[in-house]
Amino acid sequence: MNQAELVQKLDEFFDAQTFNENDLWSTIIPPGDMAVYQNFAEPDFVQGSWNGLMLNSTQDIDRVYLVVFPSQAVLDTILALELERGAPGALVYAHHPADFEEQGRGFVGINEAQLDELREHRISFYNCHAPLDCHLEVSTVIALAKALKLCDWEPFSPHYNGMEGVHGKVYDFTFGKFAEHLAKITDLPYIRYDQIRFNGQPVEHVAVIPGGGDDPRHLQEARDLGCDTYVTGHWWLVGDYDYAAQQRDVMSNLIPQLPMNLIGTSHYASEMLVMRDQLPGWFRNAGIEARFIGQPDPWR
């Protein structure tokens, strides 16, 4: 398939260029890593919205790889698969342009050696962050809400040109059974103790924010909507970086004011459902094979 044709379809479907996240990524990607992106990324990407085609390595592709974070292990897996089949041309479709160490340094850039390898072996890279969070049909939050079997759900929490959360009803769940169900649909063996808080509320009205749910605004909006349970990727940051330490202080003050149960899966686990459940079908309908490449450790 012609890469330019597929990129155009992606840009139009997700309205990618209207979500300008330049300020976000230029702030949270370390300066040394940002210099690598300046050298490798398409000028329209790195100087523009940070959504769309980031690395242009080929004209034709016959496979797409779906990833949440472009970690070294995930990209090494893709490189190995492409080398095995002779590297005829492929595209990485990623939710984030950088890796995320949930228990370590936070966001870190793709290293120069791997970008070199991707380019050498005809593997392009397309990023879709906020557009994939906010799309009305194919999105991180819709995929998670459907897997949870959320009923009568409505969007909430404005984010760029859309909404990044939904809230709705569930039935016949105790808190323990609901947590077990959440772990099952997100392919987790359990919910980590540092991401779970049972506040004695019945699980009936659930707010869902995939990914980073540590913004006080999200939690306050869910509370004001009358939600009894808040589901996200992480609400308590455990990493060893300045923002995580700051947010732990914020959460320590805010949580006692929230009459809600809180459950976090992991940033990765809460956002991988759209890659697993929705996007393979979208690409199949567009005429190309797509494979989801999972992250070996959901909490790394």
Buried (B, 14 or more C-beta within 10 A) or exposed (E): BEBEBBBEBBBEBBBBBBBBBBEBBEEBBBEEBBEBBEEBBBEEBBEBBBBBBBBBBBEBBEBBBBBBBBBEBBBEBBBEBBEEEEBEBBBBBBBBBBBBBBBBBBBBBBBBEBBEBBBEBBBBBBBBBBBBBBBEEBBBBBBBBBBBEBEEBEBBBEBBEBBBBBBBEBEEBEBEEBBEBBBEBBBBEEBBEEBBBEBEBEBBBBBBBBBBBBBBEBBEBBBEBEBBBBBBBBBBBBBEBEBBEEBBEBBEEBBEEBEBBBBBBBBBBBBBBBBBBBBBEBBEEBEBBBBBBBBEEBBB
